[in-house]
Amino acid sequence: METQLSLAKARLSELNDQIRDAEAQKAKADHAYSEELEVLRNFESKRLRIVEALAGSTESAKAKLHTELDALDGALVASKRLVDSHEIAVNKINDRLAMLHEENAEVGKIVQRETEAAALSAFETDLRSRSREVEEKLATAKIALAEFAELASSSEQRFGLRGVQISSTVIQQLHENEAQWQARGWRLVPGLQGASEFRVRPMRKG
């Protein structure tokens, strides 16, 4: 089943492809527009020179210049139409690019939002899994301490004073070892207050 994130990513990929295609089309259209605009300007410059030449020409020369002028006016009209057509094409592509970029930005926001939501959901799943693991290990530690306490507390009944002395020595060593955790190579791991320190007491369930 496709999620909103997968759909948004697919649409974003499509939009990026369409934007690349539109930009390639725009480059060609801009080039064609620039070329035809240059042709039109050349025609206009040539026409201006012919008009200026008419003023001081003989009648026979004027007839020839008017013929050239008529032909040039036809070329000017055709060139203007081409320039207008290229300009319309460029404007259409620009409008399409603007719409594509707008949609691209909106879909990009959806992808970012859904990606963050997916990451947060994965974080919560992982944290809850680790929490259950910690709970299980703490339960194991509680039972181990309970078994240790029960064994130590039976020392006097089973072995008298000698048993109590042994129990006291072992318990003292256990406390000393825990107090010297740094010397034994342990280090504290920073965590949120209250989230990384637990008091483990000897317990049994039920």
Buried (B, 14 or more C-beta within 10 A) or exposed (E): EEEEBEBBBEBBEBBBEBBEEBEEBBEEBBEBBEEBBEBBEEBBEBBEEBEEBEEEBEEEEBEEBEEBBEEBEEBBEBBBEBBEEBBEBBEBBBEBBEEBEEBBEBBBEBBEEBEEEEEEEEEEEEEEEEEEEEEEEBEEBBBEBBEBBEEBEEBBEEEEEEBBEEBEEBBEEEEEEEEEEEEEEEEEEEEEEEEEEEEEEBEEEE
